Structure formats: C-alpha cells, structure tokens
Amino acid sequence: MPKKVALLTAGGLAPCLSSAVGGLIQRYTEISPETEIIGFTNGYDGLLRKNFLKVTPKVRKSAHLLQNFGGSPLGNSRVKLSNVKDCVKKGLVKEGEDPLQVAAENLKSLGIEVLHTIGGDDTSLTAAELAKYLYTHGYGLTVIGLPKTVDNDITPIAQTLGAFTAAGQGARFFLNVVAETSANPKMLLVHEVMGRNCGYLTARTAYDYNALVKKTDFPENFGIDKDVYGIDAVLIPEVEYDLDKLAEHLKKRIEENDSAKIFISEGAGASGIVKELEAKGLEVPRDAFGHVKLDKVNVGQWHADVLMAKTNAGKVLVQKSGYFSRAARPNKQDLMLIKSMVDMAVEMAVKGVPGIIGHDEERHEVLRAIEFERIQGGKPFNPEVSWYKTLLKEIGQPDFK
C-alpha cells in the first residue's frame, strides 16, 4: 500500500474532474486511511512549482460532496513538461533545467510513491513522458492516469470521462437557444460545439438534442413545432462538405420554416480557415502543445458570415455551448464511469501498475491500465456508427460533398 500519493488535474475542464478527485480521496480513505494524499495545484504547473494542497481529515470527510461540482478543486493549466522553452517562459523552471527532472526531483523530495493524473490526451501523453523519465532514471514511482476529455478522442479508450455529460449539457443549452429563432424572421442559428479534430461531441450533442425534441409535446398548427426546433445540419471535422450545397439546403429550410439551425464542431473546416488567415499575414496563436487556439479562429462565426450571404438569412446568431458544457457537474452515466475507473486506478496503485485507466478497445473493451506507449491523442469520430447515421436520417441531412 502506498504511503503517500499525489493527484493533479490538467488541460481543459471536463464534467468529471472534481468528482474524480473526490472519488480517489474516498477510495483511498476506504481501503487505506493511513495513506497520505496531496493535490498539486494547477496541474503540472503546481508540480514544477511544488505547490500543493494537503488532504486533511476534514477534506476526507467531505470528499463525497465533490461529486456535486464541475471544475476542479485543484485547478488546471496547460503545461507540457518536454516543452522546455515554454516552461522557462512561464517561470516554471530556470534556464538550463529539464522540467522532467525538476518534476521527478519534486516528487522524490515529497516522498510521493504514486502520482494520479486526471486529464485529456495532452495530459496523458505528458504523464507518459514523465513515467518514462521516472522509470529510466530509477525513481521507482508509479504514474496512473484517468482519461478526461469531452472530445472522447483518446486511443484506445472506448469512453473518456466527461463526454457523456458534456453532450447532454450542450443539448440542454441549445434547447433554450433555439427559441431565439422566433426573435427575427429568416434566422440562421449556428451552434458551435467543442471539438478540435474529433466530431464526437458535436455528433453526440446533436443526437441528445434531437432526442429531447422527439420527447417534446408541441402545440398543433400554431407557429411552434418540431421543424422549428429541429436540427437542419451537423458538421464535423471527419466529413468534408461543400459550402454551396450546405447553403442550398439551409436556404430551403429557411424558406420552409423561417429559420435554420446547424451544429458545427469548432474544428470543422478550421485548417482551411487557418491557411486563409495566415495567407493574409495574420498570426494564428497556438498553445504550449502547438495546437491552434480555436477560440481565436472562430469557426462558427466564419461559417455564419459566409452562409448569411449564401442563404439570404435575415439574421445570423452564433452560440457556443463549450464552457457551459465542460464546467457542468457529471451526470449519472459519467458518475458510474468515474467510480469504476477510480476504483481501478487505486487497485493499480496498490499493485504498482502504471498506465492510463480505460476500457481498452483493442482488448475487448476490458477496463484496465492501458500501457502508456499505446496512448495516442486525436482519435477521430467514426461517422458510420449506427446512432449517428440514424440522427442524420431523422433530421433529413443530405450528402453535402
């Protein structure tokens, strides 16, 4: 049984961080109350600065309450330990220092035997780099990750923590926003959903929203009906589309229903937009991991501007559900998934088995500690899955290629 463990959350938010932290504290308290627990603040930033919170008896007693909150009690950041230049720039290490070595020495000096990381693909890949460094340099410390990301895009993990909830929350968000179509004639409503390279969240949010619409009782023959509330198009990075064909479809829907609504991933068509901006001599900002900051690219607004002219829309409104969705408390599906992964994470900690906890798609979806070297980010969404094909059929979306 480990004598001292540390936790950290990193990357963007997802509806599971507080719950996972609380779950780990609860599980250790149940089976090994003598194990000391600390939480590094602001992810790898806190690990490098040696900033942390202690899990006191009072915290242990109230840890179950963390299940009721979004966000993270520890705080997050985007820090890549192998990006020395960025770590120096942020003042996390001194010139000439290796962030991986600084992290390892900090863990050693604090007497940490197990480090639990909770984060997405970047966090998990950084955990893999740290685990490799610790192993090759003989630190004898176990790193065990929990996979959170609303994009559900980590290979080979079947379902990441937070994705179920984010989709459901995005659907509820749009159920209110869609009423804005009654504020102006010929309204084009663009719902931009998070998703850099993976369309899972957009697809699942649209699916969940469509399910809400199907369950709704609408008044008969008086302005508000299923067509007014229904989705007219779903755009994801994995499927190419012709803007003119899309516009033609939306123009027809506006003529029929006095409005049109599209769900679009923030990464859909982003590469082309970035090239266009850079060709104009504009600098497109990127984060520590080299990812384009998509909030600066503004995919939804770009499409809105182009489509307004092509569809003769009277007004275009762009709404983003990302921050609303990712900061939510977890739903029942995610709570069950978090519980199973947390229990497995602690079991692996006791056994000293490193890896990222998840249902392994390449091992019959068995829940296990997946080897770090097999973890990859950017897993694409499969648009051929039955539930997505059913969605497109139900909303009457043609092929826009």
Residue pairs with C-beta under 8 A, 6 or more apart in sequence:
1 31
1 32
1 34
1 35
1 350
2 32
2 35
2 113
2 114
2 142
2 349
2 350
3 34
3 35
3 36
3 111
3 113
4 35
4 36
4 37
4 38
4 110
4 111
4 112
4 113
5 28
5 35
5 36
5 37
5 38
5 112
5 113
5 114
5 115
5 116
5 349
6 37
6 38
6 39
6 40
6 47
6 52
6 107
6 110
6 112
6 114
6 115
6 116
7 21
7 24
7 25
7 37
7 38
7 39
7 40
7 74
7 115
7 116
7 118
8 39
8 40
8 43
8 44
8 46
8 47
8 74
8 115
8 116
8 117
8 118
9 17
9 20
9 21
9 43
9 72
9 74
9 75
9 76
9 117
9 118
9 119
9 148
10 43
10 44
10 76
10 77
10 78
10 79
10 117
10 118
10 119
10 122
10 123
10 126
11 43
11 76
11 78
11 119
11 120
11 122
11 123
11 148
11 149
12 76
12 78
12 120
12 149
12 150
12 326
13 70
13 71
13 72
13 76
13 326
13 327
14 120
14 148
14 149
14 150
14 160
14 161
14 162
14 163
14 166
14 326
15 70
15 150
15 162
15 165
15 166
15 169
15 325
15 326
15 327
15 328
15 329
15 330
15 331
15 334
16 118
16 148
16 161
16 162
16 165
16 330
16 334
16 338
17 70
17 71
17 72
17 74
17 76
17 118
17 148
17 162
18 66
18 67
18 69
18 70
18 71
18 72
18 73
18 329
19 66
19 67
19 69
19 329
19 330
19 334
19 335
19 338
20 118
20 146
20 148
20 161
20 338
20 341
20 342
21 39
21 63
21 66
21 72
21 73
21 74
21 118
22 63
22 64
22 65
22 66
22 67
22 73
23 66
23 67
23 338
23 339
23 342
24 37
24 116
24 342
24 345
24 346
25 37
25 55
25 59
25 60
25 63
25 66
26 60
26 63
26 64
26 342
27 342
27 343
27 346
28 35
28 37
28 346
29 60
29 63
31 346
31 350
32 350
33 60
36 55
37 54
37 55
38 52
38 53
38 54
38 55
38 110
38 112
39 52
39 53
39 55
39 73
39 74
40 46
40 47
40 51
40 52
40 74
41 51
41 52
41 53
41 74
41 75
42 51
42 74
42 75
42 76
42 77
43 74
43 75
43 76
43 77
43 78
43 79
43 119
43 123
44 77
44 79
44 80
44 81
44 103
44 126
45 51
45 77
45 79
45 90
45 92
46 52
46 74
46 75
46 77
47 103
47 106
47 107
48 79
48 81
48 87
48 92
48 93
48 99
48 102
48 103
48 106
49 92
50 106
50 109
50 110
52 110
53 73
53 74
55 63
66 73
67 329
67 330
67 335
68 329
69 329
70 326
70 327
70 328
70 329
70 330
71 327
76 119
78 122
78 287
78 288
78 289
79 86
79 87
79 90
79 92
79 126
79 288
80 86
80 87
80 122
80 126
80 288
80 289
81 87
81 99
81 100
81 103
81 126
81 129
81 130
82 99
82 100
82 126
82 129
83 99
83 288
83 289
84 93
84 98
84 99
86 288
87 93
87 99
88 94
88 95
88 97
92 99
92 102
93 99
93 102
100 129
100 130
100 133
101 133
101 137
103 130
103 133
104 130
104 133
104 134
104 137
104 139
104 141
107 115
107 134
107 139
107 141
108 139
108 141
112 141
113 141
113 142
114 141
114 142
114 143
114 144
114 349
115 127
115 130
115 141
115 142
115 143
115 144
116 144
116 145
116 146
116 345
116 349
117 123
117 124
117 126
117 127
117 143
117 144
117 145
117 146
118 145
118 146
118 148
118 161
119 126
119 127
119 145
119 146
119 147
119 148
119 149
120 147
120 148
120 149
120 151
120 154
120 160
120 377
121 149
121 153
121 154
121 375
121 376
121 377
121 378
122 289
122 377
123 145
123 148
124 145
124 147
124 154
124 356
124 372
124 375
124 377
125 375
125 376
125 377
127 143
127 145
127 356
127 372
128 356
128 372
128 373
128 375
130 143
131 143
131 354
131 372
132 372
133 139
134 140
134 141
134 143
142 348
142 349
142 352
142 353
142 354
143 354
143 372
144 345
144 348
144 349
144 353
144 354
144 355
144 356
144 357
144 369
145 355
145 356
145 357
146 161
146 341
146 342
146 345
146 356
146 357
147 154
147 157
147 160
147 161
147 341
147 356
147 357
147 358
148 160
148 161
148 162
149 160
149 161
149 162
149 163
150 160
150 162
150 163
150 166
150 167
150 194
150 201
150 325
150 326
151 160
151 163
151 194
151 195
151 196
151 197
151 198
151 200
151 201
152 159
152 160
152 163
152 198
152 200
152 201
152 204
152 379
152 381
153 160
153 197
153 198
153 200
153 377
153 378
153 379
153 380
153 381
154 160
154 356
154 358
154 375
154 376
154 377
154 379
155 361
155 374
155 375
155 376
155 377
155 378
155 379
156 358
156 360
156 361
156 362
156 363
156 370
156 374
156 375
156 376
157 356
157 358
157 359
157 360
157 361
157 370
158 358
158 359
158 360
158 361
158 365
159 337
159 358
159 359
160 358
161 330
161 334
161 337
161 338
161 341
162 326
162 330
162 334
163 200
163 201
163 204
163 334
164 330
164 331
164 333
164 334
164 337
165 325
165 328
165 329
165 330
165 331
165 333
165 334
166 194
166 201
166 205
166 325
166 326
166 328
167 201
167 204
167 205
167 207
167 208
167 325
168 208
168 331
169 321
169 324
169 325
169 328
170 191
170 193
170 201
170 205
170 208
170 209
170 321
170 322
170 324
170 325
171 205
171 206
171 208
171 209
171 211
171 212
172 212
173 319
173 321
173 324
173 325
174 191
174 205
174 209
174 263
174 319
174 321
175 209
175 212
177 189
177 191
177 319
178 189
178 228
178 229
178 261
180 187
180 189
180 317
180 319
181 187
181 189
181 228
181 258
181 259
181 261
182 223
182 224
182 228
184 314
184 315
185 258
185 314
186 254
186 258
186 259
186 312
186 313
186 314
186 315
187 254
187 258
187 259
187 260
187 313
187 314
187 315
187 316
187 317
188 250
188 254
188 259
188 260
188 261
188 262
188 304
188 307
188 308
188 311
188 313
188 315
188 316
188 317
189 259
189 260
189 261
189 262
189 316
189 317
189 319
190 262
190 264
190 300
190 301
190 303
190 304
190 307
190 316
190 317
190 318
190 319
191 205
191 261
191 262
191 263
191 264
191 300
191 319
191 320
191 321
192 264
192 265
192 266
192 299
192 300
192 318
192 319
192 320
192 321
192 322
193 201
193 202
193 205
193 263
193 264
193 265
193 266
193 320
193 321
193 322
193 325
194 201
194 265
194 266
194 321
194 322
194 325
194 326
195 201
195 202
195 236
195 237
195 265
195 266
195 267
195 268
196 237
196 266
196 267
196 270
196 291
196 294
197 237
197 267
197 378
197 380
198 237
198 238
198 265
198 267
198 378
198 379
198 380
198 381
199 236
199 237
199 238
199 239
199 265
199 267
199 268
199 380
199 381
199 383
200 381
201 265
201 325
202 234
202 235
202 236
202 263
202 264
202 265
202 268
203 234
203 236
203 381
203 383
203 388
203 391
205 263
205 321
205 325
206 231
206 234
206 263
206 391
206 395
207 387
207 388
207 391
209 231
209 263
210 230
210 231
210 391
210 394
210 395
213 226
213 229
213 230
213 231
214 394
216 226
216 229
218 224
218 225
218 226
218 229
219 225
227 256
227 257
228 257
228 258
228 259
230 261
230 395
231 261
231 262
231 263
231 395
232 249
232 250
232 253
232 260
232 261
232 262
232 395
232 397
233 246
233 249
233 250
233 260
233 261
233 262
233 263
233 395
233 397
233 400
234 262
234 263
234 264
234 391
234 392
234 395
234 397
235 241
235 246
235 262
235 263
235 264
235 265
235 268
235 269
235 303
236 265
236 268
236 381
236 383
237 265
237 267
237 268
237 269
237 270
237 380
238 380
238 381
238 382
238 383
239 383
240 401
241 400
241 401
242 400
242 401
243 306
243 307
243 310
244 310
245 398
245 400
245 401
246 307
246 400
247 306
247 307
247 310
247 311
249 397
249 398
249 400
250 260
250 262
250 307
250 311
250 313
251 260
251 310
251 311
251 312
253 259
253 260
254 260
254 311
254 312
254 313
260 311
260 313
262 303
264 299
264 300
264 303
265 299
266 294
266 295
266 297
266 299
266 300
266 320
266 322
267 294
267 299
268 299
268 303
269 299
269 302
269 303
270 292
270 294
270 297
270 299
273 297
273 299
273 302
274 284
274 292
274 297
277 284
277 297
278 284
284 292
284 293
284 296
284 297
285 292
285 293
285 296
286 292
286 293
287 293
300 318
300 320
301 318
304 316
304 317
304 318
305 316
307 313
307 316
308 316
330 338
340 367
341 357
341 358
341 367
344 357
344 367
344 368
344 369
345 357
345 369
348 354
348 355
348 357
348 369
353 369
354 369
354 372
355 368
355 369
355 370
355 371
355 372
356 369
356 370
356 372
356 375
357 367
357 368
357 369
357 370
358 367
358 368
358 370
359 365
359 366
359 367
360 366
360 367
360 368
360 370
362 374
381 388
382 388
383 389
